[in-house]
Every structure is written in C-alpha cells, then in structure tokens.
Amino acid sequence: MDKYGFWLYLLVMAGVTYLVRMLPLVLVKRKITNRFILSFLHYVPYAVLTVMTVPAALYATGSEITAAAALLAALVLAWRRKSLLVVAAGAVAGALLSYGFLAYLLPLLA
C-alpha cells in the first residue's frame, strides 16, 4: 500500500466513525419513549462485548480444550457474582489446570 492509499484508508475510517456517532444525534431529536427500543438499546453494549470477547477467548490459548476450560471457569465464577479479578484468576487457573491435565494424560494415551 502506498503512502496515499494509507491516508485515504485512514480518512474513510475517520469519516465512518464520525458518521456512526453523529447520525443518531442529528436524526433523533426528542426523547425515546418506546419501551421496546429502550430495552433493545439497554442490551446492545452487553451483546457487542460478548461478540467481541467470546471468539477471542476461545482462541487465546492455542488449544480449544484449554480455552473452553478457561471460559467455563470464568462463566461459573461470573455467574456466582465474583469480582472481575477472581473471574480472571479463575480463567487462568482453569486454562493452566486443563493444560497440565492434558500434558499429563496425552503421553499416557500414546
């Protein structure tokens, strides 16, 4: 990519980002009172965060089995309303324990 292509790409990205943020402010002039739309907008941040986090979590360790164990540990701890630090530590512990278990078990099966 040449120098001008980079700047064009950067300007298009800046324009799209600006439009996404500016258009709702310009098009919606009054307070939103529709319960369905308010409910939808309430859950959008959670849905977007989930869509961005779960695929990254499943490929973070290089092994789908250890990643699934880490994700399961994190989900269980989060469901029990533990703090973010405890959930993160539990996910790391789940990945390490499952990796250690697999490293011990796979040579026995071969």
Biopython code that builds the backbone (N, CA, C, O; Angstrom):
import numpy as np
from Bio.PDB.StructureBuilder import StructureBuilder

atoms = [
    (1, "MET", "N", (0.856, -1.171, 0.000)),
    (1, "MET", "CA", (0.000, 0.000, 0.000)),
    (1, "MET", "C", (0.903, 1.234, 0.000)),
    (1, "MET", "O", (1.812, 1.344, 0.823)),
    (2, "ASP", "N", (0.656, 2.132, -0.897)),
    (2, "ASP", "CA", (1.480, 3.337, -0.971)),
    (2, "ASP", "C", (1.050, 4.340, 0.097)),
    (2, "ASP", "O", (0.096, 4.105, 0.839)),
    (3, "LYS", "N", (1.758, 5.445, 0.160)),
    (3, "LYS", "CA", (1.520, 6.453, 1.191)),
    (3, "LYS", "C", (0.127, 7.061, 1.065)),
    (3, "LYS", "O", (-0.531, 7.299, 2.078)),
    (4, "TYR", "N", (-0.332, 7.315, -0.159)),
    (4, "TYR", "CA", (-1.631, 7.944, -0.349)),
    (4, "TYR", "C", (-2.777, 6.984, -0.043)),
    (4, "TYR", "O", (-3.825, 7.401, 0.450)),
    (5, "GLY", "N", (-2.578, 5.701, -0.333)),
    (5, "GLY", "CA", (-3.600, 4.714, -0.005)),
    (5, "GLY", "C", (-3.826, 4.615, 1.495)),
    (5, "GLY", "O", (-4.956, 4.449, 1.954)),
    (6, "PHE", "N", (-2.743, 4.719, 2.252)),
    (6, "PHE", "CA", (-2.849, 4.685, 3.710)),
    (6, "PHE", "C", (-3.678, 5.856, 4.212)),
    (6, "PHE", "O", (-4.569, 5.674, 5.042)),
    (7, "TRP", "N", (-3.394, 7.055, 3.716)),
    (7, "TRP", "CA", (-4.116, 8.244, 4.179)),
    (7, "TRP", "C", (-5.573, 8.214, 3.747)),
    (7, "TRP", "O", (-6.447, 8.661, 4.490)),
    (8, "LEU", "N", (-5.845, 7.695, 2.561)),
    (8, "LEU", "CA", (-7.222, 7.562, 2.114)),
    (8, "LEU", "C", (-7.980, 6.579, 3.006)),
    (8, "LEU", "O", (-9.118, 6.831, 3.403)),
    (9, "TYR", "N", (-7.339, 5.471, 3.310)),
    (9, "TYR", "CA", (-7.925, 4.468, 4.195)),
    (9, "TYR", "C", (-8.214, 5.081, 5.563)),
    (9, "TYR", "O", (-9.282, 4.851, 6.131)),
    (10, "LEU", "N", (-7.281, 5.852, 6.090)),
    (10, "LEU", "CA", (-7.437, 6.487, 7.393)),
    (10, "LEU", "C", (-8.575, 7.504, 7.370)),
    (10, "LEU", "O", (-9.354, 7.573, 8.321)),
    (11, "LEU", "N", (-8.683, 8.286, 6.313)),
    (11, "LEU", "CA", (-9.759, 9.280, 6.215)),
    (11, "LEU", "C", (-11.131, 8.614, 6.093)),
    (11, "LEU", "O", (-12.099, 9.097, 6.679)),
    (12, "VAL", "N", (-11.230, 7.520, 5.347)),
    (12, "VAL", "CA", (-12.502, 6.805, 5.235)),
    (12, "VAL", "C", (-12.903, 6.239, 6.587)),
    (12, "VAL", "O", (-14.070, 6.329, 6.970)),
    (13, "MET", "N", (-11.970, 5.663, 7.309)),
    (13, "MET", "CA", (-12.280, 5.125, 8.639)),
    (13, "MET", "C", (-12.737, 6.229, 9.584)),
    (13, "MET", "O", (-13.696, 6.048, 10.335)),
    (14, "ALA", "N", (-12.050, 7.380, 9.550)),
    (14, "ALA", "CA", (-12.439, 8.503, 10.404)),
    (14, "ALA", "C", (-13.837, 8.998, 10.038)),
    (14, "ALA", "O", (-14.637, 9.307, 10.922)),
    (15, "GLY", "N", (-14.134, 9.074, 8.747)),
    (15, "GLY", "CA", (-15.460, 9.518, 8.320)),
    (15, "GLY", "C", (-16.563, 8.575, 8.757)),
    (15, "GLY", "O", (-17.612, 9.017, 9.226)),
    (16, "VAL", "N", (-16.334, 7.283, 8.607)),
    (16, "VAL", "CA", (-17.348, 6.294, 9.025)),
    (16, "VAL", "C", (-17.551, 6.354, 10.532)),
    (16, "VAL", "O", (-18.687, 6.305, 11.003)),
    (17, "THR", "N", (-16.474, 6.458, 11.291)),
    (17, "THR", "CA", (-16.582, 6.553, 12.746)),
    (17, "THR", "C", (-17.353, 7.794, 13.151)),
    (17, "THR", "O", (-18.195, 7.740, 14.048)),
    (18, "TYR", "N", (-17.073, 8.911, 12.499)),
    (18, "TYR", "CA", (-17.773, 10.157, 12.806)),
    (18, "TYR", "C", (-19.254, 10.044, 12.468)),
    (18, "TYR", "O", (-20.102, 10.473, 13.251)),
    (19, "LEU", "N", (-19.575, 9.470, 11.305)),
    (19, "LEU", "CA", (-20.977, 9.343, 10.909)),
    (19, "LEU", "C", (-21.770, 8.456, 11.865)),
    (19, "LEU", "O", (-22.913, 8.768, 12.200)),
    (20, "VAL", "N", (-21.173, 7.360, 12.302)),
    (20, "VAL", "CA", (-21.864, 6.451, 13.221)),
    (20, "VAL", "C", (-22.185, 7.152, 14.531)),
    (20, "VAL", "O", (-23.217, 6.872, 15.142)),
    (21, "ARG", "N", (-21.331, 8.047, 14.967)),
    (21, "ARG", "CA", (-21.570, 8.751, 16.228)),
    (21, "ARG", "C", (-22.454, 9.979, 16.054)),
    (21, "ARG", "O", (-23.191, 10.344, 16.970)),
    (22, "MET", "N", (-22.388, 10.616, 14.896)),
    (22, "MET", "CA", (-23.100, 11.859, 14.684)),
    (22, "MET", "C", (-24.547, 11.656, 14.240)),
    (22, "MET", "O", (-25.425, 12.407, 14.664)),
    (23, "LEU", "N", (-24.812, 10.662, 13.401)),
    (23, "LEU", "CA", (-26.152, 10.484, 12.839)),
    (23, "LEU", "C", (-27.251, 10.286, 13.890)),
    (23, "LEU", "O", (-28.306, 10.905, 13.749)),
    (24, "PRO", "N", (-27.078, 9.472, 14.924)),
    (24, "PRO", "CA", (-28.146, 9.365, 15.920)),
    (24, "PRO", "C", (-28.451, 10.698, 16.607)),
    (24, "PRO", "O", (-29.605, 10.981, 16.928)),
    (25, "LEU", "N", (-27.428, 11.508, 16.832)),
    (25, "LEU", "CA", (-27.660, 12.800, 17.477)),
    (25, "LEU", "C", (-28.430, 13.750, 16.570)),
    (25, "LEU", "O", (-29.217, 14.566, 17.050)),
    (26, "VAL", "N", (-28.210, 13.653, 15.274)),
    (26, "VAL", "CA", (-28.882, 14.541, 14.328)),
    (26, "VAL", "C", (-30.284, 14.038, 14.007)),
    (26, "VAL", "O", (-31.215, 14.838, 13.911)),
    (27, "LEU", "N", (-30.452, 12.734, 13.842)),
    (27, "LEU", "CA", (-31.731, 12.192, 13.401)),
    (27, "LEU", "C", (-32.759, 12.047, 14.520)),
    (27, "LEU", "O", (-33.959, 12.150, 14.265)),
    (28, "VAL", "N", (-32.316, 11.810, 15.743)),
    (28, "VAL", "CA", (-33.241, 11.624, 16.863)),
    (28, "VAL", "C", (-33.233, 12.903, 17.693)),
    (28, "VAL", "O", (-32.282, 13.179, 18.425)),
    (29, "LYS", "N", (-34.302, 13.676, 17.566)),
    (29, "LYS", "CA", (-34.364, 14.981, 18.228)),
    (29, "LYS", "C", (-35.029, 14.916, 19.609)),
    (29, "LYS", "O", (-34.672, 15.687, 20.499)),
    (30, "ARG", "N", (-35.980, 14.015, 19.792)),
    (30, "ARG", "CA", (-36.700, 14.003, 21.059)),
    (30, "ARG", "C", (-36.348, 12.746, 21.855)),
    (30, "ARG", "O", (-35.698, 11.827, 21.358)),
    (31, "LYS", "N", (-36.795, 12.744, 23.088)),
    (31, "LYS", "CA", (-36.505, 11.633, 23.992)),
    (31, "LYS", "C", (-37.193, 10.355, 23.496)),
    (31, "LYS", "O", (-38.341, 10.393, 23.052)),
    (32, "ILE", "N", (-36.481, 9.228, 23.576)),
    (32, "ILE", "CA", (-37.029, 7.938, 23.152)),
    (32, "ILE", "C", (-37.908, 7.403, 24.280)),
    (32, "ILE", "O", (-37.452, 7.236, 25.411)),
    (33, "THR", "N", (-39.182, 7.134, 23.955)),
    (33, "THR", "CA", (-40.113, 6.639, 24.966)),
    (33, "THR", "C", (-40.613, 5.228, 24.673)),
    (33, "THR", "O", (-41.268, 4.626, 25.523)),
    (34, "ASN", "N", (-40.326, 4.700, 23.518)),
    (34, "ASN", "CA", (-40.764, 3.353, 23.155)),
    (34, "ASN", "C", (-40.031, 2.338, 24.033)),
    (34, "ASN", "O", (-38.801, 2.320, 24.072)),
    (35, "ARG", "N", (-40.783, 1.503, 24.730)),
    (35, "ARG", "CA", (-40.175, 0.544, 25.663)),
    (35, "ARG", "C", (-39.337, -0.499, 24.952)),
    (35, "ARG", "O", (-38.304, -0.919, 25.473)),
    (36, "PHE", "N", (-39.763, -0.927, 23.762)),
    (36, "PHE", "CA", (-39.006, -1.924, 23.014)),
    (36, "PHE", "C", (-37.643, -1.369, 22.603)),
    (36, "PHE", "O", (-36.624, -2.040, 22.765)),
    (37, "ILE", "N", (-37.624, -0.163, 22.078)),
    (37, "ILE", "CA", (-36.355, 0.442, 21.644)),
    (37, "ILE", "C", (-35.447, 0.692, 22.841)),
    (37, "ILE", "O", (-34.243, 0.451, 22.763)),
    (38, "LEU", "N", (-36.004, 1.169, 23.935)),
    (38, "LEU", "CA", (-35.192, 1.378, 25.144)),
    (38, "LEU", "C", (-34.602, 0.068, 25.653)),
    (38, "LEU", "O", (-33.436, 0.022, 26.045)),
    (39, "SER", "N", (-35.398, -0.991, 25.648)),
    (39, "SER", "CA", (-34.904, -2.298, 26.074)),
    (39, "SER", "C", (-33.804, -2.787, 25.138)),
    (39, "SER", "O", (-32.782, -3.304, 25.589)),
    (40, "PHE", "N", (-34.014, -2.623, 23.835)),
    (40, "PHE", "CA", (-33.013, -3.020, 22.845)),
    (40, "PHE", "C", (-31.707, -2.259, 23.070)),
    (40, "PHE", "O", (-30.634, -2.862, 23.078)),
    (41, "LEU", "N", (-31.789, -0.961, 23.251)),
    (41, "LEU", "CA", (-30.584, -0.148, 23.448)),
    (41, "LEU", "C", (-29.890, -0.462, 24.773)),
    (41, "LEU", "O", (-28.679, -0.287, 24.909)),
    (42, "HIS", "N", (-30.673, -0.926, 25.744)),
    (42, "HIS", "CA", (-30.080, -1.283, 27.033)),
    (42, "HIS", "C", (-29.155, -2.497, 26.908)),
    (42, "HIS", "O", (-28.124, -2.558, 27.578)),
    (43, "TYR", "N", (-29.516, -3.462, 26.056)),
    (43, "TYR", "CA", (-28.740, -4.692, 25.938)),
    (43, "TYR", "C", (-27.679, -4.665, 24.848)),
    (43, "TYR", "O", (-26.893, -5.608, 24.749)),
    (44, "VAL", "N", (-27.625, -3.643, 24.043)),
    (44, "VAL", "CA", (-26.640, -3.577, 22.957)),
    (44, "VAL", "C", (-25.206, -3.634, 23.470)),
    (44, "VAL", "O", (-24.418, -4.394, 22.909)),
    (45, "PRO", "N", (-24.812, -2.880, 24.501)),
    (45, "PRO", "CA", (-23.410, -2.969, 24.949)),
    (45, "PRO", "C", (-23.018, -4.378, 25.403)),
    (45, "PRO", "O", (-21.899, -4.814, 25.134)),
    (46, "TYR", "N", (-23.902, -5.089, 26.075)),
    (46, "TYR", "CA", (-23.593, -6.442, 26.524)),
    (46, "TYR", "C", (-23.427, -7.386, 25.341)),
    (46, "TYR", "O", (-22.535, -8.234, 25.335)),
    (47, "ALA", "N", (-24.278, -7.238, 24.354)),
    (47, "ALA", "CA", (-24.199, -8.104, 23.173)),
    (47, "ALA", "C", (-22.920, -7.846, 22.395)),
    (47, "ALA", "O", (-22.260, -8.786, 21.953)),
    (48, "VAL", "N", (-22.568, -6.587, 22.225)),
    (48, "VAL", "CA", (-21.354, -6.248, 21.477)),
    (48, "VAL", "C", (-20.120, -6.736, 22.224)),
    (48, "VAL", "O", (-19.203, -7.283, 21.611)),
    (49, "LEU", "N", (-20.086, -6.548, 23.529)),
    (49, "LEU", "CA", (-18.947, -7.016, 24.315)),
    (49, "LEU", "C", (-18.821, -8.536, 24.243)),
    (49, "LEU", "O", (-17.709, -9.055, 24.144)),
    (50, "THR", "N", (-19.923, -9.246, 24.291)),
    (50, "THR", "CA", (-19.897, -10.703, 24.194)),
    (50, "THR", "C", (-19.400, -11.153, 22.833)),
    (50, "THR", "O", (-18.585, -12.071, 22.740)),
    (51, "VAL", "N", (-19.883, -10.516, 21.779)),
    (51, "VAL", "CA", (-19.479, -10.890, 20.420)),
    (51, "VAL", "C", (-17.989, -10.640, 20.211)),
    (51, "VAL", "O", (-17.345, -11.370, 19.457)),
    (52, "MET", "N", (-17.436, -9.634, 20.856)),
    (52, "MET", "CA", (-16.004, -9.359, 20.697)),
    (52, "MET", "C", (-15.148, -10.245, 21.594)),
    (52, "MET", "O", (-14.023, -10.579, 21.222)),
    (53, "THR", "N", (-15.648, -10.634, 22.765)),
    (53, "THR", "CA", (-14.822, -11.332, 23.749)),
    (53, "THR", "C", (-14.801, -12.839, 23.563)),
    (53, "THR", "O", (-13.733, -13.446, 23.643)),
    (54, "VAL", "N", (-15.938, -13.457, 23.320)),
    (54, "VAL", "CA", (-16.012, -14.919, 23.296)),
    (54, "VAL", "C", (-15.128, -15.532, 22.202)),
    (54, "VAL", "O", (-14.392, -16.471, 22.505)),
    (55, "PRO", "N", (-15.156, -15.057, 20.947)),
    (55, "PRO", "CA", (-14.247, -15.658, 19.956)),
    (55, "PRO", "C", (-12.773, -15.482, 20.319)),
    (55, "PRO", "O", (-11.964, -16.383, 20.098)),
    (56, "ALA", "N", (-12.433, -14.328, 20.872)),
    (56, "ALA", "CA", (-11.046, -14.110, 21.282)),
    (56, "ALA", "C", (-10.661, -15.046, 22.423)),
    (56, "ALA", "O", (-9.533, -15.539, 22.468)),
    (57, "ALA", "N", (-11.583, -15.292, 23.335)),
    (57, "ALA", "CA", (-11.291, -16.191, 24.455)),
    (57, "ALA", "C", (-11.122, -17.623, 23.989)),
    (57, "ALA", "O", (-10.328, -18.367, 24.565)),
    (58, "LEU", "N", (-11.848, -18.024, 22.964)),
    (58, "LEU", "CA", (-11.760, -19.408, 22.504)),
    (58, "LEU", "C", (-10.474, -19.707, 21.744)),
    (58, "LEU", "O", (-10.111, -20.875, 21.602)),
    (59, "TYR", "N", (-9.785, -18.703, 21.260)),
    (59, "TYR", "CA", (-8.539, -18.928, 20.522)),
    (59, "TYR", "C", (-7.319, -18.337, 21.228)),
    (59, "TYR", "O", (-6.243, -18.254, 20.636)),
    (60, "ALA", "N", (-7.476, -17.931, 22.478)),
    (60, "ALA", "CA", (-6.395, -17.255, 23.188)),
    (60, "ALA", "C", (-5.261, -18.199, 23.600)),
    (60, "ALA", "O", (-4.106, -17.778, 23.657)),
    (61, "THR", "N", (-5.569, -19.452, 23.884)),
    (61, "THR", "CA", (-4.540, -20.349, 24.411)),
    (61, "THR", "C", (-3.877, -21.206, 23.345)),
    (61, "THR", "O", (-2.856, -21.837, 23.615)),
    (62, "GLY", "N", (-4.426, -21.242, 22.159)),
    (62, "GLY", "CA", (-3.872, -22.097, 21.116)),
    (62, "GLY", "C", (-4.480, -23.486, 21.100)),
    (62, "GLY", "O", (-4.256, -24.250, 20.161)),
    (63, "SER", "N", (-5.235, -23.819, 22.110)),
    (63, "SER", "CA", (-5.916, -25.111, 22.188)),
    (63, "SER", "C", (-7.368, -24.845, 22.555)),
    (63, "SER", "O", (-7.650, -24.156, 23.536)),
    (64, "GLU", "N", (-8.280, -25.387, 21.774)),
    (64, "GLU", "CA", (-9.687, -25.147, 22.042)),
    (64, "GLU", "C", (-10.136, -25.768, 23.365)),
    (64, "GLU", "O", (-11.047, -25.252, 24.011)),
    (65, "ILE", "N", (-9.509, -26.864, 23.769)),
    (65, "ILE", "CA", (-9.901, -27.538, 25.010)),
    (65, "ILE", "C", (-9.539, -26.695, 26.226)),
    (65, "ILE", "O", (-10.363, -26.509, 27.122)),
    (66, "THR", "N", (-8.304, -26.183, 26.261)),
    (66, "THR", "CA", (-7.907, -25.352, 27.400)),
    (66, "THR", "C", (-8.658, -24.024, 27.396)),
    (66, "THR", "O", (-8.990, -23.496, 28.457)),
    (67, "ALA", "N", (-8.927, -23.481, 26.209)),
    (67, "ALA", "CA", (-9.688, -22.232, 26.135)),
    (67, "ALA", "C", (-11.121, -22.448, 26.623)),
    (67, "ALA", "O", (-11.673, -21.597, 27.320)),
    (68, "ALA", "N", (-11.721, -23.577, 26.262)),
    (68, "ALA", "CA", (-13.074, -23.878, 26.726)),
    (68, "ALA", "C", (-13.099, -24.071, 28.239)),
    (68, "ALA", "O", (-14.053, -23.658, 28.898)),
    (69, "ALA", "N", (-12.072, -24.689, 28.791)),
    (69, "ALA", "CA", (-12.000, -24.859, 30.249)),
    (69, "ALA", "C", (-11.865, -23.508, 30.943)),
    (69, "ALA", "O", (-12.491, -23.277, 31.978)),
    (70, "ALA", "N", (-11.062, -22.624, 30.387)),
    (70, "ALA", "CA", (-10.904, -21.291, 30.964)),
    (70, "ALA", "C", (-12.204, -20.501, 30.871)),
    (70, "ALA", "O", (-12.595, -19.823, 31.820)),
    (71, "LEU", "N", (-12.865, -20.593, 29.729)),
    (71, "LEU", "CA", (-14.125, -19.886, 29.556)),
    (71, "LEU", "C", (-15.195, -20.435, 30.490)),
    (71, "LEU", "O", (-15.968, -19.667, 31.062)),
    (72, "LEU", "N", (-15.247, -21.737, 30.651)),
    (72, "LEU", "CA", (-16.212, -22.347, 31.560)),
    (72, "LEU", "C", (-15.955, -21.911, 33.007)),
    (72, "LEU", "O", (-16.892, -21.597, 33.742)),
    (73, "ALA", "N", (-14.691, -21.894, 33.407)),
    (73, "ALA", "CA", (-14.357, -21.448, 34.767)),
    (73, "ALA", "C", (-14.765, -19.987, 34.967)),
    (73, "ALA", "O", (-15.307, -19.626, 36.012)),
    (74, "ALA", "N", (-14.503, -19.156, 33.967)),
    (74, "ALA", "CA", (-14.870, -17.741, 34.068)),
    (74, "ALA", "C", (-16.382, -17.570, 34.129)),
    (74, "ALA", "O", (-16.880, -16.751, 34.901)),
    (75, "LEU", "N", (-17.114, -18.330, 33.329)),
    (75, "LEU", "CA", (-18.575, -18.221, 33.340)),
    (75, "LEU", "C", (-19.166, -18.649, 34.679)),
    (75, "LEU", "O", (-20.090, -18.013, 35.187)),
    (76, "VAL", "N", (-18.633, -19.723, 35.245)),
    (76, "VAL", "CA", (-19.141, -20.194, 36.537)),
    (76, "VAL", "C", (-18.879, -19.154, 37.622)),
    (76, "VAL", "O", (-19.759, -18.863, 38.432)),
    (77, "LEU", "N", (-17.685, -18.602, 37.637)),
    (77, "LEU", "CA", (-17.363, -17.593, 38.657)),
    (77, "LEU", "C", (-18.154, -16.310, 38.450)),
    (77, "LEU", "O", (-18.592, -15.691, 39.419)),
    (78, "ALA", "N", (-18.341, -15.905, 37.206)),
    (78, "ALA", "CA", (-19.131, -14.701, 36.938)),
    (78, "ALA", "C", (-20.593, -14.922, 37.302)),
    (78, "ALA", "O", (-21.249, -14.010, 37.806)),
    (79, "TRP", "N", (-21.110, -16.124, 37.050)),
    (79, "TRP", "CA", (-22.492, -16.440, 37.390)),
    (79, "TRP", "C", (-22.701, -16.370, 38.908)),
    (79, "TRP", "O", (-23.785, -16.026, 39.382)),
    (80, "ARG", "N", (-21.657, -16.700, 39.653)),
    (80, "ARG", "CA", (-21.731, -16.645, 41.121)),
    (80, "ARG", "C", (-21.407, -15.260, 41.655)),
    (80, "ARG", "O", (-21.249, -15.074, 42.862)),
    (81, "ARG", "N", (-21.306, -14.280, 40.748)),
    (81, "ARG", "CA", (-21.105, -12.859, 41.073)),
    (81, "ARG", "C", (-19.805, -12.581, 41.810)),
    (81, "ARG", "O", (-19.781, -11.792, 42.754)),
    (82, "LYS", "N", (-18.737, -13.218, 41.388)),
    (82, "LYS", "CA", (-17.418, -12.942, 41.939)),
    (82, "LYS", "C", (-16.850, -11.688, 41.279)),
    (82, "LYS", "O", (-17.347, -11.246, 40.243)),
    (83, "SER", "N", (-15.827, -11.128, 41.871)),
    (83, "SER", "CA", (-15.235, -9.904, 41.324)),
    (83, "SER", "C", (-14.487, -10.210, 40.026)),
    (83, "SER", "O", (-14.186, -11.364, 39.723)),
    (84, "LEU", "N", (-14.196, -9.158, 39.272)),
    (84, "LEU", "CA", (-13.517, -9.311, 37.990)),
    (84, "LEU", "C", (-12.141, -9.939, 38.167)),
    (84, "LEU", "O", (-11.717, -10.740, 37.334)),
    (85, "LEU", "N", (-11.449, -9.591, 39.226)),
    (85, "LEU", "CA", (-10.129, -10.169, 39.489)),
    (85, "LEU", "C", (-10.230, -11.667, 39.759)),
    (85, "LEU", "O", (-9.403, -12.440, 39.276)),
    (86, "VAL", "N", (-11.222, -12.076, 40.515)),
    (86, "VAL", "CA", (-11.420, -13.504, 40.813)),
    (86, "VAL", "C", (-11.797, -14.261, 39.542)),
    (86, "VAL", "O", (-11.321, -15.374, 39.320)),
    (87, "VAL", "N", (-12.648, -13.667, 38.707)),
    (87, "VAL", "CA", (-13.051, -14.312, 37.452)),
    (87, "VAL", "C", (-11.840, -14.481, 36.536)),
    (87, "VAL", "O", (-11.652, -15.549, 35.952)),
    (88, "ALA", "N", (-11.025, -13.446, 36.406)),
    (88, "ALA", "CA", (-9.834, -13.528, 35.554)),
    (88, "ALA", "C", (-8.850, -14.566, 36.090)),
    (88, "ALA", "O", (-8.299, -15.352, 35.320)),
    (89, "ALA", "N", (-8.625, -14.573, 37.409)),
    (89, "ALA", "CA", (-7.719, -15.559, 38.004)),
    (89, "ALA", "C", (-8.265, -16.973, 37.846)),
    (89, "ALA", "O", (-7.500, -17.912, 37.625)),
    (90, "GLY", "N", (-9.571, -17.128, 37.958)),
    (90, "GLY", "CA", (-10.182, -18.437, 37.761)),
    (90, "GLY", "C", (-10.045, -18.929, 36.329)),
    (90, "GLY", "O", (-9.837, -20.119, 36.093)),
    (91, "ALA", "N", (-10.160, -18.015, 35.375)),
    (91, "ALA", "CA", (-9.989, -18.399, 33.969)),
    (91, "ALA", "C", (-8.551, -18.839, 33.708)),
    (91, "ALA", "O", (-8.318, -19.828, 33.013)),
    (92, "VAL", "N", (-7.602, -18.115, 34.259)),
    (92, "VAL", "CA", (-6.188, -18.510, 34.103)),
    (92, "VAL", "C", (-5.941, -19.858, 34.762)),
    (92, "VAL", "O", (-5.268, -20.719, 34.195)),
    (93, "ALA", "N", (-6.486, -20.041, 35.959)),
    (93, "ALA", "CA", (-6.308, -21.317, 36.655)),
    (93, "ALA", "C", (-6.963, -22.454, 35.875)),
    (93, "ALA", "O", (-6.401, -23.546, 35.791)),
    (94, "GLY", "N", (-8.134, -22.217, 35.309)),
    (94, "GLY", "CA", (-8.797, -23.243, 34.507)),
    (94, "GLY", "C", (-7.980, -23.633, 33.287)),
    (94, "GLY", "O", (-7.887, -24.811, 32.943)),
    (95, "ALA", "N", (-7.386, -22.632, 32.631)),
    (95, "ALA", "CA", (-6.559, -22.928, 31.455)),
    (95, "ALA", "C", (-5.302, -23.693, 31.861)),
    (95, "ALA", "O", (-4.927, -24.663, 31.203)),
    (96, "LEU", "N", (-4.655, -23.264, 32.936)),
    (96, "LEU", "CA", (-3.425, -23.936, 33.368)),
    (96, "LEU", "C", (-3.689, -25.360, 33.844)),
    (96, "LEU", "O", (-2.932, -26.274, 33.517)),
    (97, "LEU", "N", (-4.750, -25.550, 34.609)),
    (97, "LEU", "CA", (-5.059, -26.891, 35.102)),
    (97, "LEU", "C", (-5.433, -27.833, 33.954)),
    (97, "LEU", "O", (-5.012, -28.989, 33.931)),
    (98, "SER", "N", (-6.215, -27.338, 33.016)),
    (98, "SER", "CA", (-6.585, -28.200, 31.887)),
    (98, "SER", "C", (-5.378, -28.496, 31.007)),
    (98, "SER", "O", (-5.264, -29.599, 30.473)),
    (99, "TYR", "N", (-4.474, -27.530, 30.847)),
    (99, "TYR", "CA", (-3.257, -27.778, 30.072)),
    (99, "TYR", "C", (-2.375, -28.806, 30.775)),
    (99, "TYR", "O", (-1.831, -29.708, 30.137)),
    (100, "GLY", "N", (-2.237, -28.664, 32.094)),
    (100, "GLY", "CA", (-1.443, -29.632, 32.853)),
    (100, "GLY", "C", (-2.057, -31.021, 32.811)),
    (100, "GLY", "O", (-1.345, -32.020, 32.705)),
    (101, "PHE", "N", (-3.381, -31.081, 32.893)),
    (101, "PHE", "CA", (-4.063, -32.367, 32.821)),
    (101, "PHE", "C", (-3.856, -32.998, 31.449)),
    (101, "PHE", "O", (-3.587, -34.195, 31.354)),
    (102, "LEU", "N", (-3.981, -32.203, 30.382)),
    (102, "LEU", "CA", (-3.773, -32.730, 29.038)),
    (102, "LEU", "C", (-2.322, -33.132, 28.808)),
    (102, "LEU", "O", (-2.050, -34.140, 28.157)),
    (103, "ALA", "N", (-1.392, -32.347, 29.340)),
    (103, "ALA", "CA", (0.030, -32.674, 29.163)),
    (103, "ALA", "C", (0.368, -33.974, 29.890)),
    (103, "ALA", "O", (1.245, -34.715, 29.446)),
    (104, "TYR", "N", (-0.313, -34.259, 30.999)),
    (104, "TYR", "CA", (-0.083, -35.479, 31.736)),
    (104, "TYR", "C", (-0.801, -36.656, 31.081)),
    (104, "TYR", "O", (-0.265, -37.763, 31.024)),
    (105, "LEU", "N", (-2.012, -36.413, 30.589)),
    (105, "LEU", "CA", (-2.851, -37.503, 30.069)),
    (105, "LEU", "C", (-2.460, -37.940, 28.668)),
    (105, "LEU", "O", (-2.480, -39.134, 28.372)),
    (106, "LEU", "N", (-2.109, -37.006, 27.804)),
    (106, "LEU", "CA", (-1.826, -37.371, 26.411)),
    (106, "LEU", "C", (-0.630, -38.322, 26.249)),
    (106, "LEU", "O", (-0.709, -39.224, 25.415)),
    (107, "PRO", "N", (0.477, -38.171, 27.001)),
    (107, "PRO", "CA", (1.545, -39.156, 26.851)),
    (107, "PRO", "C", (1.141, -40.565, 27.326)),
    (107, "PRO", "O", (1.657, -41.565, 26.827)),
    (108, "LEU", "N", (0.223, -40.630, 28.286)),
    (108, "LEU", "CA", (-0.229, -41.940, 28.754)),
    (108, "LEU", "C", (-1.077, -42.652, 27.705)),
    (108, "LEU", "O", (-1.063, -43.879, 27.611)),
    (109, "LEU", "N", (-1.817, -41.866, 26.914)),
    (109, "LEU", "CA", (-2.674, -42.465, 25.880)),
    (109, "LEU", "C", (-1.911, -42.857, 24.632)),
    (109, "LEU", "O", (-2.368, -43.707, 23.867)),
    (110, "ALA", "N", (-0.754, -42.250, 24.414)),
    (110, "ALA", "CA", (0.006, -42.528, 23.172)),
    (110, "ALA", "C", (0.804, -43.803, 23.244)),
    (110, "ALA", "O", (1.486, -44.160, 22.282)),
]
sb = StructureBuilder()
sb.init_structure("model")
sb.init_model(0)
sb.init_chain("A")
sb.init_seg("    ")
for serial, (resi, resn, name, xyz) in enumerate(atoms, 1):
    if name == "N":
        sb.init_residue(resn, " ", resi, " ")
    sb.init_atom(name, np.array(xyz, "f"), 0.0, 1.0, " ", f" {name:<3s}", serial, name[0])
structure = sb.get_structure()
